[in-house]
Amino acid sequence: MTQPPPTPLPNAGPASSDEPGRRHGRLLLVPVPLDFGCDEQVPIAQVLPGATLEAAASLQHWICESAKSLRAVLKRVDAIHPLAAPIQQQVITELPREVHKKGDAGTGFDARPLLQAALAGHDVGLASEAGMPAVADPGASVARAAHAMGLEVIPLVGPSSLLLALAASGLGGQNFAFVGYLPQDAAARTQRIRALESLALREGQAQLFIETPYRNMALFQALLQALQPETRLSVSSGLTLASGRTRSMPVRAWRQRAAEGVGDAPAVFAIGR
C-alpha cells in the first residue's frame, strides 16, 4: 500500500498574538553537516533533506555553540533555500563556554532564558558545530528546558556521526554505549580502555568514543597497545565526505596495518566483539 507523504513542518516564525489560544514557538533540533574543521566540504543538499534545509531557512532565532560556525552553515543553506532574514538579522545566542566544553550534565545551567523567543511565538533552532545537536554535542539542557516550559521539541533529519560509524563498524547495533572522551593521561586512559573492553567483551555492548582530531593518533596507538588481539576495533573518519572511510578489524590485524589507522579528520572509535 502506498504510504501518504509526511506532513511538512509548518513554516517557522512568529505565531499569533499573546491572547488565549495563541501557540508558542517550538524548539527545532537542526542537524548540520559533519565537515566542520575538515579541509573539504560536502554539498549540503547531499547530507540534509530538503525539508530540513527549508525549516532551517525559515528560522530567525538560534541557539548554538559558535555563531561564526552557524553563520557559515546558514550561508550554505541560503544557496539552496533563501533565508527568511539576512544572516546579519538572524538572532543568534551562543551556549556558555562551560556548557559546550564540559557538557550539559552537572553544570547546573538553566537554559530557559535562551528560549524566551519561543514564548513570544517564534520557532527557535538549536544547532551544534557538526551533526545532530544534543547527541555527543551540547544541547540537552536546551531540550530539557523546552520540555519544562511546555514547548514542542522537534528533531529534524540529518547526519549523526555516532550512528553512521556504528552502522558501518560491524559491531552490535542492538547493544551499544557512547562514552564520550577518554582520559588524556596515559595511565588513566589505558585503565579506561581496558575497563571498556572488559564490558564490551562480557556484555556484548559495543563501546563508542571520540577524540579531538589532533589527538587521534595518540588514542589509536594507546588502543593498539592496551586492547587484546581478538578485540574488534573500528575507526570511522571523515564520514559523509568523499575521503571518508571506516576500517573495522581485530586488533591483531590493526597491528600489522597500523599505517591505515587514522589521520587528523574527525573520527569515531568503537570496540567490541
HELIX and SHEET records of a PDB file:
HELIX    1   1 ILE A   44  VAL A   47  1                                   4    
HELIX    2   2 GLY A   50  SER A   58  1                                   9    
HELIX    3   3 ALA A   67  ASP A   78  1                                  12    
HELIX    4   4 ILE A   87  GLN A   89  5                                   3    
HELIX    5   5 ARG A   97  LYS A  102  1                                   6    
HELIX    6   6 ARG A  112  LEU A  115  5                                   4    
HELIX    7   7 GLN A  116  LEU A  119  1                                   4    
HELIX    8   8 ALA A  140  ALA A  148  1                                   9    
HELIX    9   9 SER A  161  SER A  169  1                                   9    
HELIX   10  10 ALA A  186  GLU A  203  1                                  18    
HELIX   11  11 PRO A  213  ARG A  215  5                                   3    
HELIX   12  12 ASN A  216  ALA A  226  1                                  11    
HELIX   13  13 VAL A  251  GLN A  256  1                                   6    
HELIX   14  14 ALA A  258  GLU A  260  5                                   3    
SHEET    1   A 5 VAL A  91  GLU A  94  0                                        
SHEET    2   A 5 HIS A  61  CYS A  64  1                                        
SHEET    3   A 5 VAL A 124  ALA A 127  1                                        
SHEET    4   A 5 LEU A  27  LEU A  29  1                                        
SHEET    5   A 5 VAL A 153  PRO A 155  1                                        
SHEET    1   B 5 PHE A 176  TYR A 181  0                                        
SHEET    2   B 5 ALA A 206  ILE A 210  1                                        
SHEET    3   B 5 ALA A 267  GLY A 272 -1                                        
SHEET    4   B 5 ARG A 232  SER A 237 -1                                        
SHEET    5   B 5 ARG A 245  PRO A 250 -1                                        
END                                                                             
